[in-house]
């Protein structure tokens, strides 16, 4: 499955149309700001205060304090009941609707508006 990642946005999963008019899943990440050389504690606090069910958290490969932050953050979020899944598991492939902002949500099994 192909995804498009939009930077500088809150964590939402939505659909946008490319130049061919086809809808593609788009991912906007909750930026940890680790690229700003924040400390591990600052990264952990920023992400844990803003995370919610379905959040997609953005971290950068070359950020200095990210490994240390993740060592703190992952167990903390797991203790709070969060789990970690691939983005592909956050996308509904059947029985969904898309709202005016492009956010996807599951439909009840009524048969109406199913894609």
Residue pairs with C-beta under 8 A, 6 or more apart in sequence:
1 25
1 88
1 91
2 24
2 25
3 24
3 25
3 26
3 27
3 87
4 16
4 18
4 24
4 25
4 26
4 27
5 26
5 27
5 28
5 29
6 26
6 27
6 28
7 29
7 31
7 58
8 31
9 28
9 29
10 28
10 30
11 28
11 29
11 30
11 54
11 55
11 56
11 57
11 58
12 28
12 101
12 102
12 103
13 25
13 26
13 27
13 28
13 54
13 56
13 87
13 90
13 91
13 103
13 104
14 25
14 26
14 28
14 98
14 101
14 102
14 103
14 104
15 23
15 24
15 25
15 26
15 98
15 102
15 104
16 23
16 24
16 26
16 102
17 23
17 24
18 24
25 91
26 102
27 56
27 87
28 56
29 56
29 57
29 58
30 47
30 50
30 51
30 55
30 56
30 57
30 58
31 58
32 38
32 43
32 46
32 47
32 57
32 58
32 59
32 60
32 63
32 66
32 69
33 43
33 46
34 43
34 59
34 60
34 63
34 64
34 65
34 66
34 69
35 60
35 62
35 63
37 63
37 64
37 65
38 46
38 65
39 65
40 65
40 66
40 68
40 69
40 71
40 72
41 69
41 72
43 65
43 66
43 69
43 73
44 69
44 72
44 73
44 76
47 57
47 69
47 73
48 73
48 76
48 77
48 80
51 57
51 77
51 82
53 82
54 90
56 87
56 90
59 66
59 69
59 70
60 66
74 84
77 84
91 104
92 104
92 105
92 106
94 114
94 115
95 106
95 107
95 109
95 114
95 115
96 104
96 105
96 106
96 107
96 114
96 115
97 104
97 105
97 107
97 113
97 115
98 104
99 105
107 113
107 114
